[in-house]
Amino acid sequence: MNTVNSAVLDANTGWLILAIFSVLWIFLGWLWGRKAKQLDDFMLAGRNVGMALGIATAMATWVTSNTTMAAPQLALQLGIWGMLGYSLGSVGLMLFAPLARRIQELMPNGYTSGDFIRLRYGKTAWRVFLVISLFYGLGWLISLGMAGGVLINALTGIDYQLGMSVILAICVTYTMLGGLRAVIGTDFVQTIIILVGIVLLAWLAIDRVGFEPMHLAVLEERPELLNLLMPAAIMFLFNNLLFGVGEIFHSNVWWSRAFAFRRDVGFKAYMIAGIFWMPIPIVAGFIALATPALNLNIPAADMVGPMVAAKLLGFGGAVLVFIIVFSALASSLDSLLAATSDLVLQDIYRGHIRPDANKEELRKAARWVVLLLGMITWLLCLPRLTTLASMLYFTGAFVASTIWPIIAGLYLKKASSSGAIIAMLSGTVLGLWAYFAIGFYVAALVSAIISMAVVFFSMWLKPEQFEWARLNEISNKQAGVKFS
C-alpha cells in the first residue's frame, strides 16, 4: 500500500511510539500473566476477576479501533445518526448484564459460549454456532488488524502491511504470555489511556474549530449529514443496535468474562461499562463533521478520524490519536485472540480432535492456538480488500441470527434444538441476502427478525421441555472426559 501523503508524523516518531507501547504492553502482559499456571488461570483469569478490572476490561474490549475509526467513517457517510447509531452498541453491554448473571447461575464452571449451545441444543446446533462464531471472530480480527495498518499509514506514512504486522505481533506476544490474566490487566491501563485521550481530543477539537463553523460548513457542503430523516441512516440506527446485541450475546469474548468474573460482579460490571461506553463513539464520530470546514480530501472513508485529528491539532494531535487508537486496538485484539483461542481449544481441539485431552495438554496447546490465530489473521490482512465498516457489518447477518436462540435457550425451557438450528441458518442466509441486495445497514436487522420468528414459531409448533440441570454437566466432569 502506498504511503499516505497527508501523514503528519514522520516514520521515526511513529516507530518510537510503537516501540514504547510495545515494550509496555508486553511487560504488563508478562507481569500479570505470571500466575497463569493452570488452564483456568490462562483461559478465565482464575475465575476471580473483581469489579474494577471487570468494568475496565468490558469497556476497553468494546472500545475497539472500529469505535475510534469506524465511528468517524459512519458520521462522514451517514451524518448525525451515524455516530448516534454507533453509540447504541452500549445497549448490548447493558442487556448482557442479566444474561451474565444467568450464565453464572446455570453454568458456574463453564468455559465457552460453545459449551452452552452444545449442552442446551445438541451437537448439530453446536457446530452451526461454531461456524458462525469462528467466522465472526476471524472477521473481527481482520478488521482490527486492518485498522492498525490504516492508522499507522495515515499518521506516519509507514507502510500499511508493515504497521499491521507489528501491531499483530505485539498483541499475539503478550496474549501468549499470560492469556486472559494478561489481557484483563492490560485492559485496565488501556481504558484509562483511552478515556483521558478521547476527552482531551474532543475538548481540543471544539476549542480549535467551534460548533458554529462546523455546522455552517456541513450545512453548505454536506447538508444530508444533518438530515435526521435520511432513510439509510435510520435503518442503520436499528441495524447497529441489533448488530451490537448479536455481537455480544453470541461472542465468547463476553461469555469468557461472564465465567471469569466473581459471582457478584458480572451484572454490575456489564451495566456500568455500557453506560460509560455510550458517549465514546459520539465523541469519536463528532470530529468527522469538521471535514467540510477543514477542506480535507479524505482518500478513504475509514481514514477520516486520524486525518481530521492530525489536521486540527498538528503534531500533538497526531501523537494523541495514535496512542488512543493503538490502545483501543490492543485492548480489543488481545481480548478477541484470547476468547477465540478458547473457543478453538475447547470446542474444536478438545471437542472434535482430542476429546481425551487433559488440562495440562490443553494448557500447553493454548499458546499455540493463539499463535496460529495471529498468523491466519496476518495473512488475511495483507491484501486490504475492503473498508473497516464494510468488513465489520458483513458479519452482522451471522451474529444477529444467534440472539434469539441464546435468549430463549437461557430463559425458556420450550426452546427447541431444531428451532435454534433453523433460526441461525435462515437468519444468516436472509441477512446476507439483505446485505448484498439492500445494503450493509439492514443485514443484522433482517437476520434478527427472521431468527426471532423461527425461534418462537418452533416453540409453538413443537415445544421441548429442557432441564436446566443439564447445563451444569461440565462442572460434574473433569477436563479430559469425552463430550457426551
C-alpha positions in Angstrom: 0.0 0.0 0.0 1.4 3.4 -0.9 2.3 6.0 1.7 -0.4 8.5 2.5 0.8 12.0 1.5 -1.1 13.6 4.4 0.9 11.8 7.1 1.6 14.3 9.9 4.1 12.3 11.9 7.4 11.2 10.4 8.2 7.5 10.3 10.8 7.8 13.1 8.3 9.2 15.5 5.8 6.5 14.6 8.4 3.8 15.3 9.3 5.4 18.6 5.7 5.4 19.8 5.3 1.8 18.6 8.4 0.8 20.4 7.4 2.4 23.7 4.0 1.0 23.9 5.1 -2.4 22.6 7.5 -2.7 25.5 4.8 -1.5 27.9 2.1 -4.0 26.8 4.5 -6.9 26.6 5.9 -6.2 30.0 2.5 -5.8 31.6 1.3 -8.9 29.8 4.2 -10.9 31.3 3.8 -9.3 34.7 0.1 -10.1 35.1 0.3 -13.4 33.3 3.0 -14.9 35.6 0.3 -16.5 37.7 -1.4 -18.2 34.7 0.0 -21.6 35.5 -3.2 -23.6 35.3 -5.8 -23.9 32.5 -8.4 -21.9 34.3 -5.8 -19.1 35.0 -4.9 -18.9 31.3 -8.4 -19.1 29.9 -10.5 -17.4 32.6 -8.1 -15.5 34.9 -8.7 -17.9 37.8 -12.5 -17.1 37.7 -11.8 -14.4 40.3 -12.0 -11.0 38.5 -13.2 -8.1 40.6 -15.4 -5.1 39.9 -12.7 -2.5 38.8 -11.0 -4.9 36.4 -14.3 -6.2 35.3 -15.7 -2.8 34.2 -12.3 -1.8 32.7 -12.0 -5.0 30.6 -15.6 -4.8 29.3 -15.2 -1.1 28.4 -11.7 -1.5 26.8 -12.7 -4.5 24.8 -15.8 -2.8 23.4 -13.8 0.5 22.7 -12.2 -1.1 19.6 -10.2 0.5 16.9 -13.5 0.2 15.0 -15.1 2.5 17.6 -12.5 5.2 17.2 -12.1 4.8 13.4 -15.3 3.4 12.0 -17.5 5.8 14.1 -16.0 8.8 12.3 -16.3 7.0 9.0 -20.0 6.4 9.6 -20.5 10.0 10.7 -19.0 11.1 7.4 -21.2 8.8 5.4 -24.5 8.8 7.4 -24.3 12.0 9.4 -25.7 12.5 12.9 -27.4 9.1 13.0 -24.1 7.5 12.1 -22.4 8.4 15.3 -25.5 8.2 17.4 -26.4 4.8 15.9 -22.9 3.5 16.7 -23.3 4.6 20.4 -26.3 2.1 20.6 -23.6 -0.6 20.8 -23.7 0.2 24.5 -27.2 -1.4 24.7 -25.6 -4.8 24.0 -23.4 -4.5 27.0 -26.2 -3.4 29.3 -28.6 -6.2 28.0 -25.9 -8.8 28.6 -25.7 -7.8 32.3 -28.7 -10.0 33.3 -27.5 -12.7 30.9 -24.1 -12.8 32.6 -25.7 -13.4 35.9 -27.9 -16.1 34.4 -24.9 -17.8 32.8 -23.0 -17.9 36.0 -26.0 -19.4 37.8 -26.6 -22.2 35.2 -23.0 -22.9 34.3 -20.7 -21.9 37.1 -17.9 -24.0 35.7 -18.4 -23.4 32.0 -15.6 -22.3 29.6 -17.1 -21.1 26.4 -20.3 -20.0 24.7 -20.0 -23.2 22.7 -20.4 -25.2 25.9 -23.8 -23.6 26.4 -25.0 -24.3 22.8 -23.8 -27.9 22.9 -25.4 -28.7 26.2 -28.6 -26.8 25.5 -29.3 -27.6 21.9 -27.1 -30.6 21.0 -24.2 -31.2 18.6 -25.7 -30.1 15.3 -26.7 -26.7 16.7 -23.3 -26.5 18.4 -21.5 -27.0 15.1 -23.6 -24.4 13.3 -23.0 -22.0 16.1 -19.2 -22.7 15.9 -19.1 -21.9 12.2 -20.9 -18.5 12.9 -18.7 -17.7 15.9 -15.4 -18.5 14.3 -16.3 -16.7 11.1 -17.3 -13.6 13.1 -14.2 -13.9 15.3 -11.9 -14.1 12.3 -13.8 -11.2 10.6 -13.3 -9.0 13.7 -9.7 -10.0 14.0 -9.2 -9.0 10.3 -10.9 -5.6 10.9 -8.7 -4.9 13.9 -5.6 -5.8 12.0 -6.6 -3.7 9.1 -7.3 -0.8 11.5 -3.8 -1.0 12.9 -2.2 -0.8 9.5 -4.6 2.0 8.3 -3.8 4.1 11.5 -0.1 3.8 11.2 -0.1 4.5 7.5 -2.5 7.5 7.8 -0.5 9.2 10.6 3.1 8.3 9.8 3.3 7.1 6.3 4.7 3.7 7.4 3.6 1.0 5.0 0.2 -0.5 5.8 1.4 -4.1 5.8 4.4 -3.3 8.0 2.4 -1.4 10.6 -0.3 -4.1 10.7 2.3 -6.8 11.1 4.0 -5.0 14.1 0.7 -4.4 16.0 -0.5 -8.0 15.5 2.9 -9.3 16.6 2.7 -7.3 19.8 -0.8 -8.4 20.8 -0.1 -12.0 19.9 3.1 -12.0 22.1 1.6 -10.7 25.3 -1.6 -12.7 24.9 0.5 -15.9 24.6 2.5 -14.9 27.7 -0.5 -14.7 30.1 -3.8 -15.5 28.5 -6.9 -13.8 29.9 -4.9 -12.6 33.0 -2.6 -10.6 30.8 -5.5 -9.3 28.7 -7.6 -8.0 31.6 -4.6 -6.4 33.3 -3.5 -4.5 30.2 -7.2 -3.6 29.5 -7.2 -1.7 32.8 -4.3 0.6 31.8 -5.6 0.9 28.2 -9.1 2.0 29.5 -7.5 4.9 31.4 -5.5 6.0 28.4 -8.5 5.8 26.0 -10.9 7.8 28.2 -8.4 10.5 29.1 -7.3 10.8 25.5 -10.7 11.0 23.9 -11.9 13.6 26.4 -8.8 15.7 25.7 -9.2 15.3 21.9 -12.8 16.3 21.9 -12.1 19.4 24.0 -9.2 20.5 21.8 -11.3 20.0 18.6 -14.2 22.1 19.9 -11.7 24.8 21.1 -9.9 25.0 17.8 -12.8 24.9 15.4 -16.0 25.6 17.3 -19.6 24.3 16.8 -20.8 27.2 14.6 -18.1 27.0 11.9 -18.5 23.2 11.7 -22.3 23.5 11.5 -22.2 26.1 8.7 -19.7 24.2 6.6 -21.6 21.0 6.9 -24.9 22.8 6.1 -23.3 24.3 3.0 -21.3 21.4 1.6 -22.8 18.2 3.1 -26.4 19.1 4.3 -27.5 15.5 4.0 -25.3 14.7 7.1 -27.7 16.8 9.2 -30.8 15.2 7.8 -32.5 13.2 10.7 -34.9 11.6 8.2 -32.2 10.0 5.9 -33.7 6.5 5.3 -30.4 4.7 5.2 -29.2 6.4 8.4 -32.5 5.5 10.3 -32.2 1.8 9.1 -28.6 1.8 10.3 -29.7 3.0 13.7 -31.8 -0.1 14.3 -29.4 -2.4 12.5 -26.5 -1.3 14.6 -28.5 -1.8 17.8 -29.2 -5.4 16.8 -25.7 -6.0 15.5 -24.2 -4.9 18.8 -26.6 -7.1 20.7 -25.8 -10.1 18.5 -22.0 -9.5 18.7 -22.1 -9.5 22.5 -24.7 -12.2 23.1 -23.0 -14.8 21.0 -19.3 -14.0 21.2 -17.1 -15.9 23.5 -15.3 -12.7 24.3 -18.2 -11.8 26.6 -19.0 -15.3 27.8 -15.5 -15.9 28.9 -15.7 -12.8 31.1 -19.0 -14.0 32.5 -17.2 -17.1 33.5 -14.1 -15.2 34.7 -15.9 -12.6 36.9 -16.7 -13.3 40.5 -20.3 -14.3 41.1 -21.3 -10.8 42.4 -19.5 -8.8 39.7 -20.9 -9.8 36.3 -24.2 -7.9 36.3 -22.8 -4.6 37.7 -19.7 -4.7 35.6 -21.5 -5.0 32.3 -24.2 -2.5 33.2 -21.7 0.2 34.3 -19.4 -0.5 31.3 -22.4 0.0 28.9 -23.3 3.3 30.5 -19.7 4.7 30.4 -19.2 3.4 26.9 -22.2 5.1 25.3 -20.7 8.6 24.7 -17.4 7.4 23.3 -18.4 6.8 19.7 -20.4 10.0 19.7 -17.2 11.9 20.7 -15.1 9.9 18.2 -17.6 10.4 15.4 -18.1 14.1 16.1 -14.7 15.2 14.8 -15.6 13.8 11.3 -18.1 16.6 10.9 -15.2 19.0 10.8 -14.1 17.7 7.4 -16.0 20.3 5.3 -14.8 23.2 7.4 -11.2 22.0 7.1 -11.4 21.4 3.3 -9.9 18.0 3.8 -9.5 15.5 0.9 -10.2 12.1 2.5 -8.7 9.3 0.3 -10.6 6.5 2.2 -13.5 7.0 4.5 -12.0 4.9 7.3 -9.0 7.3 7.5 -11.2 10.4 8.4 -10.7 10.1 12.1 -6.9 10.2 12.2 -6.7 12.7 9.4 -9.1 15.2 10.9 -7.4 15.0 14.3 -4.0 15.5 12.8 -5.2 18.5 10.7 -6.9 20.1 13.7 -4.2 19.5 16.3 -1.0 19.1 14.3 1.8 17.0 15.7 0.4 16.7 19.2 -3.0 15.7 17.9 -1.4 13.1 15.7 0.5 11.6 18.6 -2.6 11.7 20.8 -4.8 9.9 18.3 -2.1 7.4 17.6 -1.9 6.5 21.3 -5.7 6.4 21.7 -6.4 4.1 18.8 -3.3 2.0 19.4 -4.6 1.4 23.0 -8.1 0.7 21.7 -6.8 -1.6 19.1 -4.7 -3.6 21.5 -7.4 -3.8 24.2 -9.8 -5.5 21.7 -7.3 -7.5 19.6 -5.9 -9.2 22.7 -9.4 -10.0 24.1 -10.5 -11.5 20.8 -7.4 -13.5 20.4 -7.8 -15.0 23.9 -11.5 -15.7 23.6 -11.3 -17.1 20.1 -8.4 -19.3 21.1 -10.5 -20.6 24.0 -13.3 -21.5 21.5 -10.9 -23.3 19.2 -9.2 -25.0 22.1 -12.3 -26.2 24.0 -14.8 -26.7 21.2 -12.6 -27.6 18.2 -9.4 -29.2 19.6 -10.9 -30.9 22.6 -14.5 -31.2 21.3 -13.6 -32.7 17.9 -9.9 -33.6 17.7 -8.6 -34.6 21.2 -11.7 -35.4 23.4 -9.4 -37.2 25.9 -7.0 -34.2 26.3 -6.4 -33.3 30.0 -5.9 -29.8 31.5 -2.2 -29.9 31.2 -2.2 -30.7 27.5 -4.8 -28.1 26.9 -2.8 -25.5 28.8 0.2 -26.2 26.6 -1.9 -26.1 23.4 -3.5 -22.8 24.3 -0.4 -20.7 23.4 0.0 -22.4 20.0 -3.7 -21.7 19.2 -3.1 -18.0 19.9 -0.1 -18.0 17.6 -2.0 -19.8 14.9 -4.9 -17.4 15.0 -2.4 -14.5 14.9 -0.7 -15.9 11.8 -4.0 -16.6 10.0 -5.2 -13.0 10.7 -1.9 -11.6 9.4 -2.2 -13.5 6.2 -5.8 -12.3 5.6 -4.9 -8.7 6.4 -2.1 -8.5 3.9 -4.3 -7.5 1.0 -6.6 -4.7 2.2 -9.7 -5.7 0.3 -12.4 -3.5 1.9 -13.1 -0.7 4.4 -13.4 -1.3 8.2 -17.1 -0.7 8.4 -17.9 -3.0 5.4 -15.8 -5.8 6.9 -17.4 -5.4 10.3 -21.0 -5.2 9.1 -20.7 -8.1 6.7 -20.6 -10.3 9.9 -23.8 -8.7 11.1 -26.0 -11.2 9.3 -24.2 -14.1 11.1 -24.2 -12.8 14.7 -27.7 -11.4 14.7 -29.1 -14.8 13.9 -27.9 -16.1 17.3 -29.6 -13.5 19.5 -32.9 -15.3 20.0 -31.6 -18.9 20.2 -29.4 -17.7 23.1 -32.0 -15.7 24.9 -34.6 -18.4 24.5 -32.1 -21.1 25.5 -31.2 -19.3 28.7 -34.7 -18.5 29.9 -37.3 -20.7 28.1 -37.5 -24.4 28.6 -39.6 -24.8 25.5 -36.9 -23.6 23.1 -36.2 -26.4 20.7 -32.9 -27.6 19.1 -34.5 -27.8 15.6 -35.8 -24.2 16.0 -32.4 -22.9 17.1 -30.7 -24.6 14.1 -33.2 -23.3 11.5 -33.2 -19.8 13.1 -29.4 -19.5 12.9 -29.2 -20.8 9.3 -32.2 -18.9 7.9 -31.3 -15.7 9.7 -27.8 -15.8 8.3 -28.8 -16.6 4.8 -31.5 -13.9 4.5 -29.4 -11.4 6.4 -26.6 -11.9 3.8 -29.2 -11.5 1.0 -30.2 -8.2 2.5 -26.6 -7.1 2.9 -26.0 -7.5 -0.9 -29.5 -6.6 -2.2 -30.2 -3.6 0.0 -27.1 -2.5 2.0 -24.9 -3.2 5.0 -27.2 -1.2 7.2 -30.0 -3.8 7.2 -28.2 -7.2 7.3 -28.4 -7.6 11.1 -31.9 -6.2 11.3 -33.3 -8.8 8.8 -31.3 -11.6 10.3 -32.6 -10.9 13.8 -36.2 -10.6 12.7 -36.1 -13.9 10.8 -34.3 -15.7 13.6 -36.8 -14.4 16.2 -39.8 -15.6 14.1 -38.4 -19.1 13.6 -37.5 -19.5 17.4 -41.0 -18.6 18.6 -42.8 -20.4 15.8 -40.9 -23.6 16.6 -41.7 -23.3 20.3 -45.4 -23.1 19.4 -45.3 -25.8 16.8 -43.1 -28.3 18.7 -42.1 -27.3 22.2 -39.5 -29.1 24.2 -39.0 -29.4 28.0 -35.4 -28.8 28.9 -34.0 -29.5 32.3 -31.7 -26.7 33.5 -29.5 -29.1 35.5 -28.1 -30.4 32.2 -26.3 -27.1 31.7 -24.2 -27.9 34.8 -22.9 -31.1 33.3 -19.5 -29.6 32.7 -19.0 -28.9 36.4 -19.5 -32.6 37.2 -16.8 -33.8 34.9 -13.0 -33.4 35.0 -11.3 -32.0 31.9 -10.3 -34.8 29.6 -13.5 -36.8 29.8 -15.1 -37.1 26.4 -18.0 -34.9 25.5 -21.4 -36.6 25.6 
